[in-house]
């Protein structure tokens, strides 16, 4: 049986919790290394300011990656729709090109269907 709190967690919430846990773990790991610092315009930022600088940069990177993947997905969906339309046009043009070859067959089938009707009284 699942409790009420675990059943209300959606996959988006789980992903957010996992990412936040990774960021917290990265902060703990970064604070354990004293030789790491962030340089912005030649000025060293270490300690909590450096950590939040890195965290801000990671946040911007995550937003950029999500937007880039979303845009790529929209472009690929548009290309897929375009290819489906082109495929339908090619099939339609092939059907129209084959129509003169199939016209005698269709004519015979039409005459057979016309004259094979039973008369009901």
Wavefront OBJ file of the C-alpha trace (Angstrom):
o trace
v 0.000 0.000 0.000
v 1.178 3.500 -0.743
v 0.603 6.409 1.527
v -1.258 9.508 0.461
v 1.913 11.596 0.140
v 3.740 9.196 -2.170
v 0.767 8.684 -4.464
v 0.415 12.430 -5.094
v 4.016 12.820 -6.340
v 4.002 13.018 -10.115
v 6.926 12.284 -12.377
v 7.630 16.009 -12.802
v 7.872 16.424 -9.041
v 10.173 13.418 -8.824
v 12.448 14.851 -11.502
v 12.525 18.201 -9.708
v 13.368 16.498 -6.414
v 16.143 14.480 -8.056
v 17.636 17.575 -9.722
v 17.477 19.538 -6.480
v 19.149 16.671 -4.647
v 21.921 16.607 -7.235
v 22.432 20.362 -6.849
v 22.585 20.066 -3.056
v 25.076 17.223 -3.391
v 27.126 19.364 -5.798
v 27.139 22.205 -3.235
v 28.401 19.869 -0.517
v 31.086 18.474 -2.809
v 32.105 21.969 -3.971
v 32.425 23.226 -0.409
v 34.742 20.343 0.430
v 37.250 21.402 -2.254
v 39.027 24.569 -1.131
v 40.943 25.063 -4.349
v 37.840 25.715 -6.457
v 36.803 29.262 -7.180
v 34.770 31.090 -9.771
v 36.301 33.923 -11.751
v 34.054 36.556 -13.228
v 35.824 39.343 -15.158
v 39.091 38.418 -13.473
v 37.674 38.731 -9.937
v 37.696 35.592 -7.830
v 34.450 34.638 -6.186
v 34.779 31.910 -3.615
v 32.691 30.633 -0.770
v 28.946 31.088 -0.836
v 29.083 33.783 -3.544
v 31.026 31.457 -5.832
v 28.614 28.634 -5.159
v 25.587 30.748 -5.991
v 27.395 32.013 -9.079
v 27.881 28.437 -10.219
v 24.306 27.578 -9.240
v 22.999 30.559 -11.231
v 25.101 29.515 -14.222
v 23.813 25.946 -13.974
v 20.247 27.256 -13.812
v 20.768 29.317 -16.949
v 22.328 26.283 -18.649
v 19.360 24.058 -17.724
v 16.882 26.624 -19.056
v 18.909 26.977 -22.274
v 19.060 23.212 -22.785
v 15.324 22.781 -22.155
v 14.451 25.578 -24.586
v 16.881 24.236 -27.205
v 15.435 20.721 -26.923
v 11.895 22.091 -27.109
v 12.706 24.094 -30.220
v 14.448 21.094 -31.770
v 11.410 18.941 -31.038
v 9.084 21.474 -32.664
v 11.312 21.682 -35.741
v 11.472 17.889 -36.054
v 7.680 17.629 -35.645
v 7.243 20.218 -38.401
v 9.623 18.323 -40.673
v 7.712 15.079 -39.987
v 4.415 16.732 -40.929
v 5.997 18.172 -44.070
v 7.322 14.742 -45.059
v 3.874 13.194 -44.536
v 2.324 15.840 -46.789
v 4.998 15.280 -49.450
v 4.427 11.506 -49.243
v 0.664 12.005 -49.705
v 1.257 14.280 -52.693
v 3.592 11.738 -54.298
v 1.078 8.918 -53.776
v -1.724 11.071 -55.175
v 0.306 11.991 -58.239
v 1.199 8.322 -58.789
v -2.477 7.407 -58.550
v -3.344 10.079 -61.111
v -0.495 8.905 -63.352
v -1.776 5.303 -63.202
v -5.362 6.315 -63.983
v -5.022 6.078 -67.808
v -3.579 2.583 -67.444
v -6.383 1.474 -65.153
v -9.180 3.148 -67.141
v -9.888 0.113 -69.418
v -10.018 -2.186 -66.387
v -12.353 0.220 -64.565
v -14.507 0.476 -67.686
v -14.906 -3.323 -67.908
v -15.652 -3.578 -64.183
v -18.237 -0.808 -64.518
v -19.987 -2.513 -67.458
v -20.036 -5.863 -65.660
v -21.523 -4.207 -62.584
v -24.068 -2.325 -64.712
v -25.340 -5.319 -66.661
v -25.160 -7.913 -63.885
v -27.827 -6.251 -61.765
v -30.794 -8.416 -60.990
v -34.155 -7.024 -61.630
v -36.386 -7.303 -58.609
v -40.129 -7.350 -59.011
l 1 2 3 4 5 6 7 8 9 10 11 12 13 14 15 16 17 18 19 20 21 22 23 24 25 26 27 28 29 30 31 32 33 34 35 36 37 38 39 40 41 42 43 44 45 46 47 48 49 50 51 52 53 54 55 56 57 58 59 60 61 62 63 64 65 66 67 68 69 70 71 72 73 74 75 76 77 78 79 80 81 82 83 84 85 86 87 88 89 90 91 92 93 94 95 96 97 98 99 100 101 102 103 104 105 106 107 108 109 110 111 112 113 114 115 116 117 118 119 120 121
